[in-house]
Amino acid sequence: MQTNTTLIEFYDRIAQDSKQALIQLISEAGQGKTSSMRSIMNHIKETQPDIEFVILDVSQAWYKKAPVKYRQLVTRDKINAGLIDYTVTDCVYEMGSLSDEERRWFTGKIVKHHYEQRYNAALNGTLESYKYLVFMFEESNIYFGSYSFRRNDDASSVFQNFASVGRNYRMRGFLIATVEMGEMAPSLRERTRKIYGRVISDRDLAVIRRKDKELADYLKSCPRYTFVYISDKPYGPVRIPDSSCGVPVDYVVSTSLNPMVEVKVVHGKWYYMACGALVVIGLLVGAFLFLVCVLTAVS
């Protein structure tokens, strides 16, 4: 497969689409997703001064090398002490020490702040003064998985609003995850534009093959660091170098400006149903053992 796309044409098409579309990067682990996305974002920052980024990471993949100015290491203790500023842009938030539920809560808090800020700006007629804000969600299945929009927590509506109407307020995102497309929320599968690297999942290849057999055959043995972008037409394949050398600096928060905020995680209904079932099982086991003891004593 070959479309005679130059690397700059590939970058520019993604840069243009990133202002309006959610873009999902789909590739097997170890194929250079993170380094390639760093290079894409680096080009966007250099050529599109009206775009700024917020990177949400859980694996230290971006903490020491990213095309943004700031970084913040997010921990429970720092959140509770008011030492994390969730309103900062041009920043990478490293959340590897948090649980999935805490990451979801914290990310929802960030997205909600910027969404409400821009929503109010649109009401006041000042939205044009805001840059386009593009989120980079590493391991995006944490926030946009199959049941993400149907969970009974505060973040569900936040992510739903972001995905469905965020572009009205100059908010879009890159979604990166080492999962099958079927593990992402159904409402996003057709809505997102795709950057493909090597794909070996039979289910994903079957979906791609229904639309483009040649593309599916190519992706099955796609070389490392090589990607194809599907927009108004296919762009690529191109080999993407790791051209980003930016090193973020620590963002220092003044405690006088950030009161303590206790981390509160709201679990979905399945969590509470499971807890209830465990309690019932525990009571039944306890009653059985008590009955055994009584019968043994009587005999």
HELIX and SHEET records of a PDB file:
HELIX    1   1 LEU A    7  ASP A   17  1                                  11    
HELIX    2   2 LYS A   33  THR A   47  1                                  15    
HELIX    3   3 ARG A   76  ASN A   80  1                                   5    
HELIX    4   4 ASP A  100  ASN A  124  1                                  25    
HELIX    5   5 LEU A  127  SER A  129  5                                   3    
HELIX    6   6 ASN A  141  PHE A  144  1                                   4    
HELIX    7   7 SER A  148  ARG A  150  5                                   3    
HELIX    8   8 ASP A  154  VAL A  165  1                                  12    
HELIX    9   9 GLY A  166  TYR A  169  5                                   4    
HELIX   10  10 MET A  181  GLU A  183  5                                   3    
HELIX   11  11 PRO A  186  ARG A  189  1                                   4    
HELIX   12  12 ASP A  202  LYS A  211  1                                  10    
HELIX   13  13 LYS A  213  LEU A  219  1                                   7    
HELIX   14  14 THR A  255  LEU A  257  5                                   3    
HELIX   15  15 LYS A  269  VAL A  298  1                                  30    
SHEET    1   A10 PRO A 234  ARG A 239  0                                        
SHEET    2   A10 THR A 226  ILE A 230 -1                                        
SHEET    3   A10 ARG A 193  TYR A 196 -1                                        
SHEET    4   A10 ILE A  23  ILE A  26  1                                        
SHEET    5   A10 MET A 171  ALA A 177  1                                        
SHEET    6   A10 TYR A 132  GLU A 138  1                                        
SHEET    7   A10 ILE A  51  ASP A  57  1                                        
SHEET    8   A10 CYS A  91  GLU A  94  1                                        
SHEET    9   A10 TYR A  70  LEU A  73  1                                        
SHEET   10   A10 VAL A 249  ASP A 250  1                                        
END                                                                             
